[in-house]
């Protein structure tokens, strides 16, 4: 955190960028996915995707159909709450 906002660091290339207070910021560690039993931290979902894909790129793409995205996500997190997790969240 800085006096005028935040410093964000890229997960890909570690470059840093200053973000002003007028922008909305979500801390990655505070984002979770709804399941029928609990909320699963996003980092845990990413780990499950990495395991499923053996560290390779995912077999689905963001522009794939809603049904294909939901089918893939069901394989990753079988008990996700289909009423509160939308295809746009899966993208």
N, C-alpha and C positions, 0 to 999 in steps of 0.2 A: 504494500500500500504506500502511496505517495501523498503529498499534501494536496495535489490536485486530482487524484484518481487512483489508478492501479497500474502495476506493471504486469503484463501478461507474457508468458513464455510459450512459444510454439512447442508442441509435443514432437513435431517432426524434425525441425532443424535447430531448435533451442534458441531461435532469435527472439529478442525481447521487443515489446511494443508498449508504449504508454497509452493507457485508456483513460479518458476524462470522466469526471463524475456524472456528466450528462448522459452517458451510455449505460445501458443495463448490463450487469455482469453476473454470471452464474459461476460459482466455484464448482469445478468438476467433482470434487469430493462430496458435495452436498446434493448431487443429482442422483435420483434412484428410480427404479422401475417398479410399478405396482405389480404384485402377484396376489393370488387369492389368500395367501397367509400373511405376507409381510411386504415390506419394501426392500428390494435388493439394490445395493449400491451399484451405480453404473460401472464402476471399476470391476466389480465381480462379473457383470454381464460381458464386459470386454474380454475378461480372462476366459470365460466360457466360449466365446466366439473364437478366440485365439486357439484354444484347445481343439474345438471342432474343426477348424481349418488348418491345423498343424502349423500355425504361424504364417500361412499364406493369405493372399487376398480372399475376401469372401466370395462364395459362389453365387451370390445375388448382388444386384446393383441397385442403387437408389431409385432408378427409373423403372425397375421391374414392377409388375402389377401388384396391387394391394394383396391379392390372394397369395402370390408367390412370397412376398415379404413376410406375411403373417405365418405362412407354412414354415419358412426358414426360422423365424423367431420362436415358433413353438418347439422346434428341435433344440434350440439353444436354451430356452427357459420355458419348459412345458406348462408351468402353472401361472404364467403371466395373466393379468386381468385383462381380458379382451374388451371389456367395456370401458376401461380407463387408459389403455395403451393403444394409440392410434397408429395407422400406417406411417403417418408423418413422424411419429416418435421413433419408429423402427428405422426409418431412413437415416 
